[in-house]
């Protein structure tokens, strides 16, 4: 068993490390800010994901740390400032957020708000000159994704998605299988991502104005991601169906959706996403065997098997790995594992799935203009 960090620290001492180290002076010369050893991150929105995953992970990160908070709930300021030692000048609310541009302690703004607020805060963060991490789904629609990407380009700041799995060792192993054709060509790829949402009809995830959609935008993006990095290809078409068994509960948003993908290579793809069915799996049937992750997108621990045996990697906080990878991208020019273009591509697929459903399952062709053919295996 070998963790990716152990592996990285080993190669840093060896020849691979020389290659990485040789990037350093270049990266440092690019921008005074990049000379900092650790980048300061501000979390915007202190809900459950920030509270239980991101903030604790930021205590362990190597390349970034929690330097500020942005909250609409004044009672949280005291709790967070004492827990994470954040002084008053680094605490913002939604109204005075733009003054964060004058705060040199903040390098990265991580937007962890309901989906309807992603575009507004990502754009304002970019305009304040801060690098941006945007939670999934990227925004309410493709138009908003474009606006975020444009704002970051204009401000010359980096943009990353909160797609933590790209930094996670089981997912990276799947990408390796695909790239190296370990099991030959892939013929069928399936991904399920759903959970039983119980009985809390007041939650923002079931309110379309705040969420932009139901299971598909919340969990479906994991299934979409899985079939793409599980094949190394973007799909060329999608057809979809919606199922509703509790319309009295899911009044405003989709409950369960299935969708079938075609890929140029001939791979057949199938996803299921639901707010009413628990499922969390990626499965690929290949020319010479199969591979599977189950669970495939929970925080920890993921688990995996192949036709050759069981996968076994050391578990580390995915959020820690993800935030470190993004900070390292800024500091050292390492690859951006989940750029904004990837979030936009997924939103294009989400829109095509909804379109197919309104057109009774009609096949929708997907055309990713150049620059959006990012299959996530680079
Ligand atoms: P949450 O409901 O726990 O927290 C939402 C936060 O937004 C709260 O602090 C709340 O006060 C604030 N907020 C501001 N305006 C609001 C409004 N009008 N209605 C409701 N809340 C409002 O949600 P969460 O689970 O922390 O999710 C936040 C974002 O993070 C979402 O985009 C979600 O998709 C994403 N997320 C990603 C992952 C992942 O694994 N990458 C996991 C969980 C959540």
Boltz pocket constraint, residues with backbone or C-beta under 6 A from the ligand:
constraints:
  - pocket:
      binder: B
      contacts: [[A, 45], [A, 46], [A, 47], [A, 48], [A, 49], [A, 50], [A, 72], [A, 73], [A, 111], [A, 112], [A, 113], [A, 114], [A, 115], [A, 135], [A, 136], [A, 137], [A, 162], [A, 163], [A, 164], [A, 204], [A, 210], [A, 217], [A, 218], [A, 297]]
      max_distance: 6.0
